[in-house]
Amino acid sequence: MLKRLGHSVREFKKYAWISPVLVAIETFIETFIPYLMSKMIDNGIIPGNLGYIEKLGGFMLIGTFVSLAGGAGASWYSSKASTGFAKNLRHDLYHHIQDFSFEDVDHFSTSSIVVRLTTDIMNIQQAFQMLIRAAARAPLMLIFSITMAFTVDSEMAMVFVVSVPLMAIGLTIIIAIGRPLFRKVYQRYDGLNRVVRENLRGIRVVKTYNRAETEDKKAANASARIYEVFSKAERILQLNSPIMQFVMYGTLLFLAWFGAKRIVAGSMQTGQLVSLIAYAMSVLMSLNILSNVFNQMTISLASAQRIDEVLT
């Protein structure tokens, strides 16, 4: 399935590769700045070494501009790649339908094909953009942040060894439960589209025989069926946020409590604690991004399977 869909990237493949590279540069600099900040606090601000502060501050300023340029470039290239991919995929799907046999045409309803050409491809476009940008950024930020945290203080950084797997297990369970529901959602979209299409094609008959109230009830029932499944699926996916916040704010409390004790005992410096808290927030942000990516991927996987059914 992925190979068939990936074939539609074609001339936009170079943009799809450039975006993750720029994201990697942006992410590395972002995670390296807190380390420089800890050095500035411990070796510059506390001793009052103004020359050291100016020198390190200059490096941080340059790194910030490079990171900003990388992020802007990644955004531009990912947008170009995703919209081009959707254009090609829509073209391939439409032209493939023209070659359908009568048996194939009977297999898919018109309303179903319309949804696949519009809503499903839009979902895949959004997922592809997240894949080459956000999905590349989040794991890199997670890896870089945890690596730098171990560089700063390996004992305190052990908390990430516990918190990150807990979060990963929670996300896996939620996705496994929510994924089948989204396939039902798009099947019910087909039903709504069919009701609207029948009503529009037979509008003269509906008006002649005063069947408007009946058609309204049919459309309302189709909408209610979508609402029923979609709201259930979204409620399940939204459990990502409280689980993530519980795990990561627990991590921040652990760092603040035991870090303060170690500073008082003299086994840790203030700058090290500041950088560890910054890395904890980076991990929180990366997990939040991963949560959103998983949500979109869960929705888009059902769309990808529906489009693949037509292509095959």
C-alpha positions as CSV (number, residue, x, y, z in Angstrom):
1,M,0.0,0.0,0.0
2,L,2.7,2.5,1.0
3,K,4.7,1.8,-2.1
4,R,1.7,2.4,-4.4
5,L,0.8,5.6,-2.7
6,G,4.4,6.7,-2.5
7,H,4.7,6.4,-6.3
8,S,2.6,9.6,-6.6
9,V,5.3,11.7,-4.9
10,R,7.3,11.6,-8.1
11,E,8.9,15.0,-9.0
12,F,8.3,16.3,-5.4
13,K,10.5,13.6,-3.9
14,K,13.5,16.0,-3.6
15,Y,11.4,18.4,-1.5
16,A,10.3,15.5,0.7
17,W,13.9,14.6,1.5
18,I,15.1,18.2,2.0
19,S,12.5,19.0,4.7
20,P,13.7,16.3,7.2
21,V,17.3,17.4,6.7
22,L,16.4,21.0,7.6
23,V,14.3,19.8,10.5
24,A,17.3,17.8,11.8
25,I,19.5,20.9,11.7
26,E,16.9,23.0,13.5
27,T,16.3,20.4,16.1
28,F,20.0,19.8,16.9
29,I,20.6,23.5,17.4
30,E,17.5,23.9,19.6
31,T,18.6,21.1,21.9
32,F,22.2,22.3,22.1
33,I,21.2,25.8,23.2
34,P,20.1,24.7,26.8
35,Y,23.5,23.0,27.2
36,L,25.2,26.3,26.3
37,M,22.8,28.1,28.7
38,S,23.9,25.9,31.6
39,K,27.6,26.7,30.8
40,M,26.8,30.4,30.7
41,I,25.1,30.2,34.1
42,D,27.7,28.1,35.8
43,N,30.8,29.6,34.2
44,G,29.7,33.1,33.3
45,I,26.8,34.5,35.3
46,I,27.6,33.1,38.7
47,P,31.4,33.9,38.6
48,G,30.6,37.3,36.9
49,N,32.8,36.5,33.8
50,L,31.3,39.1,31.3
51,G,33.7,38.1,28.5
52,Y,32.6,34.4,28.7
53,I,28.9,35.5,28.6
54,E,29.4,37.7,25.5
55,K,31.3,35.0,23.7
56,L,28.8,32.2,24.5
57,G,25.8,34.6,23.9
58,G,27.1,35.3,20.4
59,F,27.3,31.6,19.6
60,M,23.7,31.2,20.9
61,L,22.5,34.1,18.8
62,I,24.0,32.7,15.6
63,G,22.6,29.3,16.4
64,T,19.1,30.8,16.9
65,F,19.1,32.4,13.4
66,V,20.4,29.2,11.8
67,S,17.6,27.2,13.6
68,L,15.0,29.8,12.5
69,A,16.1,29.5,8.9
70,G,16.0,25.7,9.0
71,G,12.5,25.7,10.5
72,A,11.2,28.1,7.8
73,G,12.8,26.1,5.0
74,A,11.4,22.9,6.3
75,S,7.9,24.4,6.5
76,W,8.2,25.6,2.9
77,Y,9.6,22.4,1.5
78,S,7.1,20.2,3.4
79,S,4.2,22.3,2.1
80,K,5.4,22.0,-1.4
81,A,5.9,18.3,-1.2
82,S,2.6,17.5,0.4
83,T,0.4,19.6,-1.9
84,G,2.3,18.1,-4.9
85,F,1.8,14.6,-3.6
86,A,-1.9,15.2,-3.2
87,K,-2.1,16.7,-6.7
88,N,-0.4,13.6,-8.2
89,L,-2.4,11.2,-6.1
90,R,-5.7,12.8,-7.1
91,H,-4.6,12.7,-10.8
92,D,-3.6,9.0,-10.5
93,L,-6.8,8.0,-8.8
94,Y,-9.1,9.8,-11.2
95,H,-7.4,8.4,-14.3
96,H,-7.4,4.9,-12.8
97,I,-11.1,5.1,-12.3
98,Q,-11.5,5.8,-16.0
99,D,-10.1,2.4,-16.7
100,F,-12.6,0.6,-14.4
101,S,-14.6,-2.3,-15.8
102,F,-18.4,-2.3,-15.2
103,E,-17.9,-4.8,-12.4
104,D,-15.4,-2.4,-10.7
105,V,-17.8,0.5,-11.1
106,D,-20.6,-1.5,-9.4
107,H,-18.2,-2.4,-6.6
108,F,-17.7,1.2,-5.5
109,S,-20.6,3.6,-5.2
110,T,-20.3,7.1,-6.7
111,S,-20.6,8.7,-3.3
112,S,-17.8,6.5,-2.0
113,I,-15.5,7.5,-4.9
114,V,-16.2,11.2,-4.4
115,V,-15.2,11.0,-0.7
116,R,-12.0,9.1,-1.6
117,L,-11.1,11.8,-4.2
118,T,-11.7,14.7,-1.8
119,T,-11.7,14.0,2.0
120,D,-9.5,11.0,2.0
121,I,-6.8,12.6,-0.2
122,M,-6.9,15.7,2.0
123,N,-6.3,13.6,5.1
124,I,-3.4,11.8,3.4
125,Q,-1.9,15.2,2.3
126,Q,-2.0,16.5,5.9
127,A,-0.5,13.2,7.2
128,F,2.3,13.3,4.6
129,Q,3.2,16.9,5.6
130,M,3.3,15.9,9.2
131,L,5.4,12.8,8.3
132,I,8.2,14.7,6.6
133,R,8.2,17.5,9.1
134,A,6.6,16.9,12.5
135,A,7.2,13.2,12.5
136,A,10.8,13.8,11.7
137,R,11.2,16.6,14.3
138,A,9.6,14.8,17.3
139,P,11.8,11.6,17.4
140,L,15.0,13.7,16.8
141,M,14.1,16.2,19.5
142,L,13.4,13.3,21.9
143,I,16.7,11.6,21.1
144,F,18.8,14.8,21.2
145,S,17.2,16.0,24.4
146,I,17.7,12.7,26.3
147,T,21.3,12.4,25.0
148,M,22.1,16.0,26.1
149,A,20.4,15.4,29.4
150,F,22.7,12.4,30.0
151,T,25.6,14.6,29.0
152,V,24.6,17.1,31.7
153,D,23.9,14.7,34.5
154,S,23.5,11.0,33.8
155,E,22.0,10.1,37.2
156,M,19.1,12.7,37.1
157,A,18.5,11.8,33.4
158,M,17.6,8.3,34.3
159,V,14.1,9.5,35.0
160,F,13.6,9.7,31.2
161,V,14.3,6.0,30.9
162,V,11.1,5.4,32.9
163,S,8.8,8.2,31.7
164,V,9.3,7.8,27.9
165,P,8.4,4.1,27.7
166,L,5.3,4.7,29.9
167,M,4.2,7.4,27.5
168,A,4.9,5.1,24.5
169,I,2.8,2.3,25.9
170,G,-0.1,4.6,26.6
171,L,0.0,6.0,23.0
172,T,0.2,2.5,21.5
173,I,-2.9,1.3,23.5
174,I,-4.9,4.4,22.5
175,I,-4.1,4.1,18.8
176,A,-4.9,0.4,18.8
177,I,-8.4,1.1,20.2
178,G,-9.1,4.3,18.1
179,R,-7.9,3.1,14.6
180,P,-10.8,0.8,13.7
181,L,-13.3,3.5,14.6
182,F,-12.1,5.9,12.0
183,R,-12.6,3.3,9.3
184,K,-16.3,3.2,10.3
185,V,-16.4,7.0,10.2
186,Y,-15.5,7.1,6.5
187,Q,-17.9,4.3,5.7
188,R,-20.6,6.5,7.2
189,Y,-19.4,9.5,5.3
190,D,-20.1,7.4,2.2
191,G,-23.7,6.9,3.5
192,L,-24.2,10.6,4.0
193,N,-22.8,11.5,0.6
194,R,-25.2,8.9,-0.9
195,V,-28.2,10.4,0.8
196,V,-27.3,13.9,-0.4
197,R,-26.7,12.7,-3.9
198,E,-30.0,10.9,-4.1
199,N,-31.8,14.0,-2.8
200,L,-30.2,16.3,-5.3
201,R,-30.7,14.0,-8.3
202,G,-34.4,13.5,-7.4
203,I,-35.1,17.0,-6.1
204,R,-38.0,17.5,-8.5
205,V,-39.7,14.3,-7.3
206,V,-39.1,15.3,-3.7
207,K,-40.7,18.7,-4.2
208,T,-43.6,17.3,-6.3
209,Y,-44.6,14.6,-3.7
210,N,-43.8,16.8,-0.7
211,R,-41.0,14.4,0.6
212,A,-38.8,17.1,2.0
213,E,-39.4,16.1,5.6
214,T,-38.6,12.4,4.9
215,E,-35.3,13.4,3.1
216,D,-34.4,15.7,6.1
217,K,-34.8,12.8,8.5
218,K,-32.7,10.6,6.3
219,A,-29.9,13.2,6.2
220,A,-30.2,13.8,9.9
221,N,-29.9,10.1,10.7
222,A,-26.8,9.8,8.4
223,S,-25.2,12.8,10.2
224,A,-26.1,11.4,13.6
225,R,-24.4,8.1,12.7
226,I,-21.2,9.9,11.8
227,Y,-21.3,12.0,15.0
228,E,-21.8,8.8,17.1
229,V,-18.7,7.1,15.9
230,F,-16.5,10.2,15.3
231,S,-17.1,11.6,18.8
232,K,-16.3,8.2,20.3
233,A,-13.0,7.9,18.3
234,E,-12.0,11.5,19.2
235,R,-12.7,11.0,22.9
236,I,-10.4,8.0,22.9
237,L,-7.6,9.8,21.0
238,Q,-7.9,12.8,23.4
239,L,-6.7,10.6,26.2
240,N,-3.2,11.2,24.8
241,S,-3.0,14.6,26.3
242,P,-3.8,13.8,30.0
243,I,-1.6,10.8,30.0
244,M,1.3,12.7,28.5
245,Q,0.9,15.6,30.9
246,F,0.7,13.3,33.9
247,V,3.9,11.5,33.0
248,M,5.9,14.6,32.0
249,Y,4.8,16.9,34.8
250,G,5.7,14.1,37.2
251,T,9.1,14.1,35.6
252,L,9.4,17.9,36.1
253,L,8.5,17.5,39.8
254,F,11.1,14.7,40.2
255,L,13.8,16.9,38.6
256,A,12.9,19.9,40.7
257,W,12.7,18.0,44.0
258,F,15.9,15.9,43.7
259,G,17.8,18.6,41.7
260,A,17.3,21.1,44.5
261,K,18.6,18.6,47.1
262,R,21.7,17.9,45.0
263,I,22.4,21.6,44.5
264,V,22.2,22.1,48.3
265,A,24.5,19.1,48.8
266,G,26.9,20.5,46.2
267,S,26.8,17.6,43.8
268,M,25.0,19.6,41.1
269,Q,25.2,23.2,39.8
270,T,22.3,25.5,39.2
271,G,22.9,25.7,35.4
272,Q,22.7,21.9,35.1
273,L,19.3,21.9,36.8
274,V,18.1,24.7,34.5
275,S,19.2,22.7,31.4
276,L,17.7,19.5,32.6
277,I,14.3,21.2,33.1
278,A,14.6,22.7,29.6
279,Y,15.3,19.2,28.2
280,A,12.3,17.8,30.2
281,M,10.2,20.5,28.5
282,S,11.7,19.5,25.1
283,V,10.8,15.9,25.7
284,L,7.3,17.0,26.7
285,M,7.0,19.0,23.5
286,S,8.3,16.1,21.4
287,L,5.8,13.7,22.9
288,N,3.0,16.2,22.4
289,I,4.0,16.5,18.7
290,L,4.2,12.7,18.5
291,S,0.7,12.5,20.0
292,N,-0.7,14.8,17.3
293,V,1.2,12.9,14.6
294,F,-0.2,9.6,15.8
295,N,-3.7,11.1,15.9
296,Q,-3.4,12.3,12.3
297,M,-1.8,9.0,11.2
298,T,-4.6,7.0,12.8
299,I,-7.2,9.1,10.9
300,S,-5.2,9.0,7.6
301,L,-4.5,5.3,7.7
302,A,-8.2,4.5,7.1
303,S,-8.2,7.0,4.2
304,A,-5.0,5.4,2.8
305,Q,-6.5,2.0,2.9
306,R,-9.7,3.2,1.1
307,I,-7.7,4.9,-1.7
308,D,-5.5,1.8,-2.0
309,E,-8.7,-0.3,-2.5
310,V,-9.5,1.8,-5.6
311,L,-5.9,1.7,-6.9
312,T,-5.8,-2.1,-6.6
